[in-house]
Amino acid sequence: MKRKLLFSIAALVLLALFAGCSNQPYNYDLSEYITFSSDYKTIQLDMDAVQSNVDTAIEDIKSEYSTTTEVTDDRAAADGDTVSITYAGKMLDDNSSPEGISNDEESDLVLGSDTMIEGFEDGIIGMKKGETKTLHLTFPSDYHATELAGRAVDFDVTVHKISTTTAGEFTDEIANEISGGQYTTVAEYTEYLLKEEKLAAVQEKLYELASFKVKPEKEIRKEYETYVNNYKVMALNNGQTLEDYIYASYQQDLNTFLKTVAQEAATGVQQKMTIYYVLQQEGKTVTGEIYDTMAEELFGEYLETYESYYGKEYVENTIAVRYACQLVLDQIG
Protein backbone atom coordinates (compact mmCIF):
# COMPACT_ATOMS: atom_id res chain seq x y z
CA MET A 1 0.00 0.00 0.00
CA LYS A 2 1.54 3.26 -1.13
CA ARG A 3 0.19 6.55 0.16
CA LYS A 4 0.47 9.63 -2.01
CA LEU A 5 1.81 12.37 0.21
CA LEU A 6 -0.30 15.40 -0.65
CA PHE A 7 -0.65 18.41 1.66
CA SER A 8 -3.99 19.07 3.33
CA ILE A 9 -6.11 17.67 0.53
CA ALA A 10 -9.31 17.91 2.56
CA ALA A 11 -8.73 21.60 3.13
CA LEU A 12 -7.99 22.11 -0.58
CA VAL A 13 -11.30 20.76 -1.81
CA LEU A 14 -13.25 23.99 -1.38
CA LEU A 15 -10.37 26.01 -2.74
CA ALA A 16 -9.50 24.02 -5.82
CA LEU A 17 -12.36 21.67 -6.71
CA PHE A 18 -13.51 23.77 -9.62
CA ALA A 19 -10.50 26.09 -9.83
CA GLY A 20 -9.08 24.36 -12.87
CA CYS A 21 -11.54 26.18 -15.10
CA SER A 22 -12.03 29.41 -13.21
CA ASN A 23 -9.85 32.39 -12.22
CA GLN A 24 -6.29 32.88 -13.38
CA PRO A 25 -3.70 33.95 -10.77
CA TYR A 26 -4.29 37.55 -9.83
CA ASN A 27 -2.23 40.18 -11.64
CA TYR A 28 -3.53 43.08 -9.54
CA ASP A 29 -2.99 44.25 -5.96
CA LEU A 30 -5.02 41.99 -3.69
CA SER A 31 -4.62 44.33 -0.72
CA GLU A 32 -7.53 46.24 -2.25
CA TYR A 33 -9.76 43.25 -1.46
CA ILE A 34 -8.17 41.24 1.37
CA THR A 35 -7.46 42.36 4.91
CA PHE A 36 -6.17 40.51 7.97
CA SER A 37 -7.44 41.03 11.51
CA SER A 38 -3.83 40.68 12.69
CA ASP A 39 -0.40 40.25 11.11
CA TYR A 40 -0.16 36.79 9.58
CA LYS A 41 3.55 36.78 10.39
CA THR A 42 2.72 36.58 14.10
CA ILE A 43 0.42 33.54 13.89
CA GLN A 44 0.52 31.37 16.98
CA LEU A 45 -0.13 27.66 16.39
CA ASP A 46 -1.85 25.44 18.91
CA MET A 47 0.92 22.88 19.18
CA ASP A 48 -1.12 20.65 21.49
CA ALA A 49 -3.74 20.35 18.76
CA VAL A 50 -1.03 19.80 16.13
CA GLN A 51 0.57 17.02 18.16
CA SER A 52 -2.84 15.48 18.86
CA ASN A 53 -3.48 15.28 15.12
CA VAL A 54 -0.10 13.62 14.60
CA ASP A 55 -0.87 11.10 17.34
CA THR A 56 -4.26 10.38 15.79
CA ALA A 57 -2.69 9.82 12.38
CA ILE A 58 -0.23 7.34 13.87
CA GLU A 59 -3.02 5.53 15.72
CA ASP A 60 -4.94 5.30 12.44
CA ILE A 61 -1.92 3.69 10.82
CA LYS A 62 -1.68 1.18 13.67
CA SER A 63 -5.38 0.39 13.23
CA GLU A 64 -4.85 -0.37 9.56
CA TYR A 65 -2.26 -2.96 10.57
CA SER A 66 -4.31 -4.39 13.43
CA THR A 67 -5.15 -8.07 13.79
CA THR A 68 -8.53 -9.53 14.71
CA THR A 69 -8.78 -12.82 16.60
CA GLU A 70 -11.94 -14.73 17.41
CA VAL A 71 -12.53 -15.39 21.09
CA THR A 72 -12.75 -19.18 21.48
CA ASP A 73 -13.16 -19.50 25.24
CA ASP A 74 -16.27 -18.74 27.28
CA ARG A 75 -15.39 -15.09 27.78
CA ALA A 76 -18.21 -12.56 27.63
CA ALA A 77 -18.18 -9.63 25.18
CA ALA A 78 -16.34 -6.57 26.48
CA ASP A 79 -16.03 -2.93 25.47
CA GLY A 80 -13.87 -2.70 22.34
CA ASP A 81 -14.70 -6.21 21.12
CA THR A 82 -16.21 -6.85 17.72
CA VAL A 83 -19.37 -8.96 17.90
CA SER A 84 -21.20 -10.63 15.05
CA ILE A 85 -24.92 -10.28 15.77
CA THR A 86 -28.43 -10.61 14.43
CA TYR A 87 -31.32 -8.68 15.90
CA ALA A 88 -35.07 -8.20 15.60
CA GLY A 89 -36.76 -4.99 16.67
CA LYS A 90 -40.37 -4.42 17.72
CA MET A 91 -42.03 -1.12 18.58
CA LEU A 92 -43.82 -1.33 21.91
CA ASP A 93 -46.65 1.08 21.13
CA ASP A 94 -48.08 -0.90 18.21
CA ASN A 95 -46.03 -4.16 18.04
CA SER A 96 -44.85 -3.21 14.55
CA SER A 97 -41.42 -3.92 13.08
CA PRO A 98 -40.68 -1.04 10.69
CA GLU A 99 -38.13 -1.57 7.96
CA GLY A 100 -34.57 -1.10 9.16
CA ILE A 101 -34.92 -2.07 12.82
CA SER A 102 -34.23 -5.77 12.26
CA ASN A 103 -31.35 -7.66 10.66
CA ASP A 104 -31.43 -11.45 10.27
CA GLU A 105 -28.03 -11.52 8.57
CA GLU A 106 -24.95 -11.54 10.78
CA SER A 107 -23.26 -8.15 10.93
CA ASP A 108 -20.21 -6.94 12.83
CA LEU A 109 -20.49 -4.29 15.53
CA VAL A 110 -17.63 -2.77 17.51
CA LEU A 111 -18.78 -2.33 21.10
CA GLY A 112 -18.15 1.23 22.24
CA SER A 113 -18.24 2.67 18.72
CA ASP A 114 -21.60 4.39 19.37
CA THR A 115 -22.85 3.09 16.04
CA MET A 116 -26.23 2.08 17.42
CA ILE A 117 -28.75 3.96 19.57
CA GLU A 118 -27.94 4.58 23.21
CA GLY A 119 -28.02 1.42 25.30
CA PHE A 120 -27.73 -1.05 22.41
CA GLU A 121 -23.99 -1.65 22.61
CA ASP A 122 -23.89 -1.41 26.40
CA GLY A 123 -26.61 -4.05 26.51
CA ILE A 124 -24.47 -6.50 24.54
CA ILE A 125 -21.47 -6.10 26.85
CA GLY A 126 -21.43 -9.16 29.11
CA MET A 127 -23.23 -11.42 26.63
CA LYS A 128 -21.58 -14.65 25.49
CA LYS A 129 -21.44 -16.41 22.14
CA GLY A 130 -24.80 -18.07 21.36
CA GLU A 131 -26.69 -15.97 23.90
CA THR A 132 -29.90 -14.07 23.06
CA LYS A 133 -31.03 -11.08 25.07
CA THR A 134 -33.87 -8.57 24.86
CA LEU A 135 -32.84 -4.92 25.10
CA HIS A 136 -35.51 -2.45 26.23
CA LEU A 137 -34.57 0.85 24.61
CA THR A 138 -35.96 4.13 23.29
CA PHE A 139 -35.06 5.86 20.05
CA PRO A 140 -33.62 9.37 20.59
CA SER A 141 -36.10 12.23 20.24
CA ASP A 142 -33.94 13.68 17.44
CA TYR A 143 -33.47 10.35 15.62
CA HIS A 144 -32.98 10.83 11.87
CA ALA A 145 -35.91 8.54 11.06
CA THR A 146 -38.59 10.82 12.46
CA GLU A 147 -41.24 8.07 12.48
CA LEU A 148 -39.16 6.25 15.12
CA ALA A 149 -38.01 9.25 17.15
CA GLY A 150 -38.85 9.06 20.84
CA ARG A 151 -40.54 5.68 20.59
CA ALA A 152 -39.86 2.67 22.85
CA VAL A 153 -38.47 -0.45 21.18
CA ASP A 154 -37.40 -3.97 22.14
CA PHE A 155 -34.48 -5.59 20.36
CA ASP A 156 -33.93 -9.35 20.55
CA VAL A 157 -30.17 -9.61 19.99
CA THR A 158 -28.20 -12.82 19.39
CA VAL A 159 -24.41 -12.91 19.60
CA HIS A 160 -22.89 -15.34 17.08
CA LYS A 161 -19.21 -14.51 17.42
CA ILE A 162 -16.91 -12.40 19.58
CA SER A 163 -13.57 -11.12 18.30
CA THR A 164 -10.85 -8.98 19.79
CA THR A 165 -8.68 -6.55 17.85
CA THR A 166 -5.05 -5.85 18.62
CA ALA A 167 -3.54 -2.67 17.23
CA GLY A 168 -0.49 -3.17 15.06
CA GLU A 169 2.93 -1.69 15.66
CA PHE A 170 4.14 1.27 13.62
CA THR A 171 7.49 0.09 12.33
CA ASP A 172 10.20 1.38 10.00
CA GLU A 173 9.02 -1.17 7.43
CA ILE A 174 5.49 0.24 7.51
CA ALA A 175 6.76 3.82 7.31
CA ASN A 176 8.74 2.86 4.23
CA GLU A 177 5.79 1.02 2.69
CA ILE A 178 3.11 3.68 3.12
CA SER A 179 5.39 6.46 1.91
CA GLY A 180 6.55 4.54 -1.14
CA GLY A 181 10.13 4.62 0.14
CA GLN A 182 10.14 8.38 0.74
CA TYR A 183 10.53 7.88 4.50
CA THR A 184 12.38 4.82 5.75
CA THR A 185 11.98 5.18 9.51
CA VAL A 186 9.19 5.90 11.97
CA ALA A 187 11.07 9.01 13.09
CA GLU A 188 11.25 10.37 9.53
CA TYR A 189 7.58 9.68 8.87
CA THR A 190 6.55 11.21 12.19
CA GLU A 191 8.54 14.34 11.34
CA TYR A 192 6.76 14.47 8.00
CA LEU A 193 3.37 14.24 9.74
CA LEU A 194 4.35 17.02 12.16
CA LYS A 195 5.34 19.31 9.31
CA GLU A 196 2.11 18.60 7.41
CA GLU A 197 -0.03 19.28 10.47
CA LYS A 198 1.81 22.56 11.09
CA LEU A 199 1.21 23.62 7.49
CA ALA A 200 -2.47 22.67 7.76
CA ALA A 201 -2.73 24.71 10.98
CA VAL A 202 -1.13 27.71 9.25
CA GLN A 203 -3.59 27.37 6.37
CA GLU A 204 -6.52 27.29 8.77
CA LYS A 205 -5.21 30.35 10.62
CA LEU A 206 -4.74 32.32 7.41
CA TYR A 207 -8.33 31.66 6.41
CA GLU A 208 -9.50 32.51 9.91
CA LEU A 209 -7.70 35.87 10.01
CA ALA A 210 -8.54 37.01 6.47
CA SER A 211 -11.70 38.70 5.28
CA PHE A 212 -12.89 40.78 2.37
CA LYS A 213 -12.13 44.49 2.59
CA VAL A 214 -14.20 44.90 -0.55
CA LYS A 215 -16.07 41.99 -2.14
CA PRO A 216 -14.80 41.25 -5.66
CA GLU A 217 -18.26 40.72 -7.12
CA LYS A 218 -16.99 39.91 -10.59
CA GLU A 219 -14.66 37.19 -9.31
CA ILE A 220 -17.34 35.71 -7.05
CA ARG A 221 -19.88 35.68 -9.86
CA LYS A 222 -17.41 33.95 -12.16
CA GLU A 223 -16.66 31.34 -9.52
CA TYR A 224 -20.38 30.83 -8.88
CA GLU A 225 -21.07 30.30 -12.57
CA THR A 226 -18.22 27.80 -12.75
CA TYR A 227 -19.67 25.83 -9.83
CA VAL A 228 -23.17 25.85 -11.35
CA ASN A 229 -21.88 24.81 -14.77
CA ASN A 230 -20.12 21.84 -13.21
CA TYR A 231 -23.35 20.74 -11.54
CA LYS A 232 -25.16 21.16 -14.87
CA VAL A 233 -22.62 18.86 -16.52
CA MET A 234 -23.09 16.26 -13.76
CA ALA A 235 -26.86 16.49 -14.19
CA LEU A 236 -26.55 16.11 -17.96
CA ASN A 237 -24.31 13.07 -17.54
CA ASN A 238 -27.03 11.54 -15.33
CA GLY A 239 -29.76 12.35 -17.84
CA GLN A 240 -31.49 14.69 -15.40
CA THR A 241 -32.47 18.30 -15.18
CA LEU A 242 -30.39 20.36 -12.79
CA GLU A 243 -33.32 20.63 -10.39
CA ASP A 244 -33.92 16.84 -10.38
CA TYR A 245 -30.22 16.10 -10.01
CA ILE A 246 -29.83 18.45 -7.02
CA TYR A 247 -32.86 17.02 -5.26
CA ALA A 248 -31.80 13.41 -5.91
CA SER A 249 -28.22 14.05 -4.79
CA TYR A 250 -28.66 16.53 -1.94
CA GLN A 251 -32.36 16.42 -1.00
CA GLN A 252 -32.65 20.18 -1.46
CA ASP A 253 -34.75 22.32 -3.75
CA LEU A 254 -32.77 24.17 -6.41
CA ASN A 255 -33.12 27.69 -4.94
CA THR A 256 -31.91 26.60 -1.50
CA PHE A 257 -29.00 24.71 -3.02
CA LEU A 258 -27.96 27.63 -5.23
CA LYS A 259 -27.85 29.91 -2.18
CA THR A 260 -25.38 27.48 -0.62
CA VAL A 261 -23.37 27.41 -3.85
CA ALA A 262 -23.23 31.23 -3.83
CA GLN A 263 -21.85 31.17 -0.28
CA GLU A 264 -19.29 28.51 -1.24
CA ALA A 265 -18.22 30.55 -4.26
CA ALA A 266 -17.63 33.62 -2.09
CA THR A 267 -15.69 31.54 0.45
CA GLY A 268 -13.67 29.90 -2.31
CA VAL A 269 -12.68 33.25 -3.82
CA GLN A 270 -11.82 34.67 -0.41
CA GLN A 271 -9.60 31.73 0.46
CA LYS A 272 -7.93 31.74 -2.94
CA MET A 273 -7.29 35.49 -2.75
CA THR A 274 -5.93 35.06 0.78
CA ILE A 275 -3.29 32.62 -0.45
CA TYR A 276 -2.24 34.81 -3.37
CA TYR A 277 -2.31 37.89 -1.14
CA VAL A 278 0.32 36.25 1.09
CA LEU A 279 2.41 35.39 -1.94
CA GLN A 280 2.16 38.99 -3.17
CA GLN A 281 3.19 40.32 0.23
CA GLU A 282 6.18 37.97 0.22
CA GLY A 283 7.10 38.89 -3.35
CA LYS A 284 6.73 35.30 -4.57
CA THR A 285 5.05 33.64 -7.53
CA VAL A 286 4.32 30.04 -8.48
CA THR A 287 6.42 29.90 -11.62
CA GLY A 288 9.53 28.31 -13.05
CA GLU A 289 11.64 26.34 -10.60
CA ILE A 290 9.15 26.75 -7.76
CA TYR A 291 6.39 25.22 -9.87
CA ASP A 292 8.57 22.37 -11.13
CA THR A 293 10.01 21.49 -7.71
CA MET A 294 6.79 21.66 -5.75
CA ALA A 295 4.71 19.98 -8.45
CA GLU A 296 7.09 17.03 -8.26
CA GLU A 297 6.90 17.05 -4.45
CA LEU A 298 3.10 17.16 -4.31
CA PHE A 299 2.04 15.15 -7.36
CA GLY A 300 5.09 13.09 -8.31
CA GLU A 301 4.42 10.62 -11.11
CA TYR A 302 0.78 11.73 -11.28
CA LEU A 303 1.59 15.32 -12.29
CA GLU A 304 0.77 14.94 -15.97
CA THR A 305 -2.50 13.21 -15.10
CA TYR A 306 -3.56 16.08 -12.82
CA GLU A 307 -2.48 18.72 -15.34
CA SER A 308 -4.37 17.08 -18.20
CA TYR A 309 -7.52 16.16 -16.24
CA TYR A 310 -7.93 19.14 -13.90
CA GLY A 311 -5.80 21.69 -15.72
CA LYS A 312 -2.47 23.29 -14.92
CA GLU A 313 -4.16 26.03 -12.91
CA TYR A 314 -5.51 23.44 -10.45
CA VAL A 315 -1.94 22.26 -9.89
CA GLU A 316 -0.74 25.86 -9.56
CA ASN A 317 -3.42 26.69 -6.99
CA THR A 318 -2.54 23.60 -4.97
CA ILE A 319 1.14 24.56 -5.05
CA ALA A 320 0.25 28.14 -4.08
CA VAL A 321 -1.42 26.96 -0.87
CA ARG A 322 1.58 24.86 0.07
CA TYR A 323 4.07 27.59 -0.85
CA ALA A 324 2.27 30.39 1.01
CA CYS A 325 1.84 28.29 4.15
CA GLN A 326 5.47 27.21 4.05
CA LEU A 327 6.63 30.83 3.75
CA VAL A 328 4.57 31.76 6.81
CA LEU A 329 5.68 28.70 8.78
CA ASP A 330 9.34 29.52 8.06
CA GLN A 331 8.80 32.95 9.64
CA ILE A 332 6.89 31.88 12.73
CA GLY A 333 9.01 28.79 13.46
Secondary structure, DSSP 8 states (H G I E B T S, - for coil): ------TTHHHHHHHHTTGGGS-----S-GGGTEEESS-GGG----HHHHHHHHHHHHHHHHHHT-EEEE--SS----TT-EEEEEEEEEETTT----TTS-EEEEEEEETTS--SSTTHHHHHTT--TT-EEEEEEE--TT-SSTTTTT-EEEEEEEEEEEEEEE-----HHHHHHHTTTS--SHHHHHHHHHHHHHHHHHHHHHHHHEEESS--HHHHHHHHHHHHHHHHHHHHHTT--HHHHHHHHHS--HHHHHHHHHHHHHHHHHHHHHHHHHHHHTT--S-HHHHHHHHHHHHGGGHHHHHHHT-HHHHHHHHHHHHHHHHHHHHH-
